[in-house]
Amino acid sequence: MYRILRADDSKTTIIIRLMVGAVFLSEGIQKFLFPGDVGAGRFEKIGLPEPALLGGLVGSFEILCGTLILLGFLTRLASLPLIVIMITAISVTKLPIVADEGIWKMFHDSRTDWSMLLGSIFLIIKGGGSWSVDRMFSRKIAIQ
């Protein structure tokens, strides 16, 4: 358990946590507020199976994991489902753009996806940083 909570003393990790956490929290909420545009309707449009179930599941994971990352609680664990979501999003919605419109269009359209993927990978590597619930717990565990 200590490895999952372990966080270094970096005070700047909060910048990445705020970026990744806020975007995923916002996107998850929007999947429920606007299901036709960014939730089940979008998933149906791009041909994913069980779009209603998948929309609710992805939205719930984005809300839960985005909140955990904002708090810096179980940061590494919360980053894992978000990485899966981003790899899937890039594979399903962005890679086909290369064939139709070229690589530069794909790079342009996927800039947020890549930022969220790389930010989530960063958080798995570094943990929650100095100002996180993880750091608070890891200090308590280290003292005992």
CORBEL-V458260 format. One line per field, one symbol per residue. ss: DSSP state (a for helix, b for strand, c for the rest). phi: phi as a letter, one per 20 degrees, with the letter a starting at -180 (. if undefined). psi: psi as a letter, one per 20 degrees, with the letter a starting at -180 (. if undefined). A space follows every 50 residues. Layout:
# CORBEL-V458260
ss=???
phi=???
psi=???
This chain:
# CORBEL-V458260
ss=caaaacccccccaaaaaaaaaaaaaaaaaaaaacaaaacaaaaaaccccc aaaaaaaaaaaaaaaaaaaaacccaaaaaaaaaaaaaaaaaaaaaaaaaa acaaaaaaacaaaaaaaaaaaaaaaaccccccaaaaaaaaaaac
phi=.fffegceefeeggffffffffffgffffffefcffecdgfffffenffl ffffffffgffffffffffgfmdlgffffgffffgffffffeddfffgfe cnfffffffdgfgffffffffgfffenfnfebfgffffffffff
psi=hhhhipqajpiihhgggggggggggghgghhhhmhhgichgghghjkqqm hgggghgggggggghgggghikplggghhghhggghggggghhhhhhghg irhhgggghjggghghghhhgghgghaiagmqhggghhgghhh.
